């Protein structure tokens, strides 16, 4: 499991899907920001998500988790888009 990325149970409370990652740890990030993970046993990083939107929260000072589109759930669209360019 990715550190700081929610479990399936936590995602369900925020009405997300398997196409999303939910980053719990608060950081001021903008749409398009990457989520990268170090591949175990290597010095290589892998892109696993791209920031898309933030969960709204009416309470002042409350952290709003950032939603990320999961790269592994979008590879067909990525390849199609890149190949049509």
Secondary structure, DSSP 4 states (H G I P E B T S, - for coil): --TTB--HHHHHHTT--TTEEEE-S-----TT-EEEEEPTTSS-EEEEEEEEEE----STT---PEEEEEGGGSHHHHHHHHHT-
